[in-house]
Amino acid sequence: MNRRESSFHRLRAIEVYGTPLTSRMLLGTAGYPSPAILASAVRASGADVVTVSLRRETAGGGTGQKFFDLIQGLGVKVLPNTAGCRSARDAITTAQMARELFGTDWIKLEVIANDDTLQPDVFGLVEAAGVLSRDGFKVFPYTTEDLSVAERLQRAGCQVIMPWGAPIGTGQGIANRRALESMRAYFPDVVLIIDAGIGAPSHAAEAMEIGYDAVLLNTAIAKASDPARMAAAFDGAITAGRIGYEAGLMPVRDMAVPSTPVVGTPFFDLDDKS
């Protein structure tokens, strides 16, 4: 058994809507230089799930079917998303089209409120989540770190909550750590996935260290000079962060604490010749 395969270096599977996932990375498929580079990044990431924008691919002028064939050939689970939708009605219609096209009831639900920040429209999000959940969808809502919104999404039927780390594509990392820590503490038994704003492997490790179950990435890998190597870097960071959380991270202290206590400890003078 090599180091990678040992029990100390394996993550426990995460169960999402009754489906076990061995990887804690969900990978977006937008913005890659070529289909071949996308495929190599997906393989290097080890991800079980990739997200696909129905609007972008169906607007590809004949390239959509080739893209779908590529994704299916990778043996991953597709999570269609409603990227670009500006209203609950638009998102619901897009989700229904995605279910018919991909044959899945999983949907990443996005309802965007602001063009500059791409912040979710939380009112439309909760409305659409309720409608889709009642229609049999397994909803993955992209939301803010607001606890009251998360509660409403849960009541609407969402078993997964996906707060942003920072605005989409900014690479700022964990912008509001305290709020995300509060959400983790408030929802100890809910699958929480950081979605958006992650720009470096260290950001992903931080998300896992504070107890999040998974990270959804796109731009940081797609726009890297070597997407496959960056995907592998994120895979290692996510694994390390999660194992660190499960192992029990040391608490932060205000004062120094010696690793070797000196009180009551005998000292030996190795230079004493007497």
C-alpha positions in Angstrom: 0.0 0.0 0.0 1.5 3.3 -1.0 1.3 6.6 0.9 -1.7 7.9 -1.2 -3.7 4.7 -0.7 -3.1 4.4 3.1 -6.1 4.9 5.4 -4.5 8.0 6.8 -4.6 9.7 3.4 -8.1 8.7 2.2 -11.1 11.0 2.7 -14.3 9.6 4.0 -17.0 9.6 1.3 -19.5 12.4 1.4 -23.2 11.5 0.8 -25.2 14.0 -1.3 -28.9 13.3 -1.8 -28.2 9.6 -1.2 -25.3 9.4 -3.6 -21.8 8.8 -2.1 -19.0 10.9 -3.6 -15.4 9.9 -3.0 -14.0 13.3 -4.1 -14.7 16.5 -2.2 -14.1 18.7 -5.2 -16.9 19.6 -7.7 -15.5 21.0 -10.9 -16.9 23.6 -13.3 -16.4 23.1 -17.1 -16.4 26.7 -18.4 -13.5 28.7 -19.8 -10.9 25.9 -20.6 -8.6 26.5 -23.6 -9.7 23.3 -25.3 -11.8 20.2 -24.7 -8.6 18.1 -24.3 -7.3 20.4 -21.6 -10.7 20.2 -19.8 -10.7 16.4 -19.9 -7.1 16.3 -18.5 -8.1 18.7 -15.7 -11.2 16.6 -14.8 -9.1 13.5 -14.6 -6.3 15.1 -12.6 -8.8 16.6 -10.1 -10.4 13.2 -9.3 -13.7 14.9 -9.2 -16.9 12.8 -9.3 -19.1 15.7 -10.3 -18.8 18.4 -12.9 -21.1 21.4 -13.5 -22.4 22.3 -16.9 -24.2 25.5 -18.0 -27.2 24.5 -20.1 -27.4 28.0 -21.6 -23.8 28.3 -22.6 -23.6 24.9 -24.2 -26.9 25.0 -26.0 -25.9 28.3 -27.5 -22.7 26.9 -28.8 -23.8 26.6 -32.4 -23.5 22.9 -33.0 -20.7 22.2 -30.4 -23.1 21.3 -27.7 -23.5 17.6 -28.5 -19.7 17.2 -28.8 -19.3 18.8 -25.4 -21.9 16.6 -23.8 -20.3 13.5 -25.4 -16.9 14.5 -23.9 -18.4 14.9 -20.4 -20.2 11.6 -20.6 -16.9 9.9 -21.7 -15.2 11.1 -18.5 -17.5 8.9 -16.4 -18.5 11.8 -14.0 -21.9 12.8 -12.7 -23.3 15.9 -14.4 -24.6 18.8 -12.3 -26.4 21.1 -14.7 -26.7 24.7 -13.5 -29.0 27.6 -14.2 -26.1 30.2 -14.7 -27.3 33.4 -16.2 -30.8 33.2 -14.9 -32.2 36.5 -13.5 -35.6 35.3 -12.2 -37.1 32.4 -10.4 -39.3 31.6 -13.5 -36.2 31.6 -15.8 -34.3 29.3 -13.5 -37.2 26.9 -13.1 -37.6 26.7 -16.9 -33.9 26.2 -17.4 -33.8 23.4 -14.8 -36.7 21.6 -16.4 -34.9 21.7 -19.8 -31.7 20.5 -18.1 -33.5 17.5 -16.6 -34.9 16.5 -20.0 -31.5 16.9 -21.7 -29.2 15.3 -19.2 -31.6 12.8 -17.6 -30.8 13.9 -14.1 -32.9 15.6 -11.3 -29.8 17.2 -9.9 -29.6 21.0 -10.5 -27.2 23.7 -9.3 -29.6 26.6 -8.8 -28.4 30.1 -9.6 -30.6 33.2 -9.6 -28.5 36.3 -10.0 -29.4 39.7 -8.6 -26.5 42.0 -9.4 -24.4 42.2 -12.5 -21.3 43.6 -10.8 -21.0 41.1 -7.8 -23.1 38.3 -9.3 -24.7 38.0 -5.9 -27.6 35.6 -5.7 -31.1 37.0 -5.7 -32.0 35.2 -2.4 -35.7 35.9 -2.8 -35.9 34.4 -6.2 -33.6 31.6 -5.1 -35.8 30.4 -2.3 -38.9 30.7 -4.5 -37.3 28.6 -7.3 -35.9 26.1 -4.8 -39.3 25.4 -3.4 -40.9 24.9 -6.8 -38.1 22.6 -8.0 -38.0 20.6 -4.9 -41.7 19.9 -5.0 -41.2 18.8 -8.7 -38.7 16.2 -7.6 -35.4 18.0 -8.2 -32.3 17.6 -6.0 -31.4 21.3 -5.6 -27.9 22.7 -5.0 -28.5 26.4 -4.3 -25.8 29.0 -4.8 -26.4 31.4 -2.0 -24.7 33.9 0.3 -23.5 33.1 3.9 -26.8 34.5 5.4 -28.2 32.0 8.0 -31.8 33.1 7.5 -31.6 32.4 3.8 -30.0 29.0 4.4 -32.9 28.1 6.8 -35.4 29.1 4.2 -33.6 27.0 1.6 -33.7 24.0 3.9 -37.4 24.4 4.5 -37.9 24.6 0.7 -36.4 21.1 0.5 -32.6 21.7 -0.1 -30.4 19.1 1.6 -27.3 20.9 0.4 -26.4 24.6 0.9 -23.7 26.2 -1.2 -22.6 29.6 0.1 -20.1 31.7 -1.8 -16.6 32.2 -0.5 -16.4 35.4 -2.4 -18.0 36.8 -5.6 -17.7 34.6 -8.6 -14.4 34.7 -10.4 -12.7 37.1 -8.0 -10.3 34.6 -6.5 -10.5 36.4 -3.1 -10.9 33.2 -1.2 -12.8 33.1 2.1 -13.9 36.7 2.4 -16.1 36.3 5.5 -14.7 33.4 7.5 -16.6 34.1 10.7 -19.9 34.0 9.0 -19.0 30.8 7.2 -17.9 29.3 10.5 -21.2 30.3 12.1 -23.1 28.6 9.3 -21.1 25.4 9.8 -21.8 25.5 13.5 -25.5 26.3 12.9 -26.0 23.5 10.4 -23.8 20.7 11.8 -25.6 17.9 9.9 -26.2 19.7 6.5 -23.9 19.2 3.5 -22.2 22.6 3.0 -20.2 23.3 -0.1 -18.2 26.5 -0.7 -19.1 27.7 -4.2 -17.3 30.7 -5.9 -14.4 32.9 -5.1 -11.8 30.3 -4.5 -8.6 31.3 -6.2 -5.8 29.2 -4.7 -5.3 25.8 -3.2 -4.7 27.4 0.2 -8.2 28.9 0.0 -9.7 25.5 -0.6 -7.7 24.0 2.2 -9.0 26.8 4.5 -12.6 26.0 3.6 -12.1 22.4 4.4 -10.3 23.2 7.7 -13.3 25.1 9.0 -15.4 22.0 8.4 -17.0 22.5 5.0 -17.8 19.3 3.2 -16.6 20.1 -0.3 -15.6 23.0 -2.6 -16.9 23.8 -6.1 -14.2 25.3 -8.4 -13.9 26.6 -11.9 -12.0 29.7 -12.9 -8.9 29.0 -10.7 -8.3 25.8 -12.6 -9.6 26.7 -16.0 -7.5 29.9 -16.3 -4.3 28.4 -14.9 -1.3 28.1 -17.2 -1.5 24.4 -16.6 -5.1 23.4 -15.6 -4.3 19.8 -15.0 -1.5 20.5 -12.6 -3.6 23.1 -10.8 -6.4 20.6 -10.5 -4.0 18.2 -8.9 -2.9 20.9 -6.5 -6.4 21.7 -5.5 -7.1 17.9 -5.0 -4.1 17.7 -2.6 -5.1 20.9 -0.7 -8.7 19.8 -0.3 -7.6 16.4 1.0 -5.1 17.9 3.4 -7.6 20.5 4.7 -10.3 17.9 5.3 -8.0 15.4 7.0 -6.7 18.2 9.2 -10.3 19.1 10.2 -11.2 15.5 10.9 -7.9 14.9 12.9 -8.6 18.0 15.1 -6.8 21.2 14.5 -5.0 22.9 17.4 -6.9 25.9 18.8 -5.6 29.4 18.1 -4.2 31.1 21.3 -3.4 34.7 22.2 -0.3 33.8 24.2 2.7 31.6 23.4 2.6 28.1 24.9 6.0 26.2 24.9 5.9 22.9 23.2 8.3 21.6 25.9 7.2 22.8 29.3 9.9 24.2 31.6 8.1 24.3 34.9 9.1 21.3 37.1 11.3 19.9 34.4 15.0 19.0 35.3 17.7 20.5 33.2 20.9 18.7 32.3 24.1 20.5 31.6 25.8 18.4 28.9 29.0 20.4 29.4 29.3 19.8 33.1 32.4 17.6 33.6 32.0 17.2 37.4 
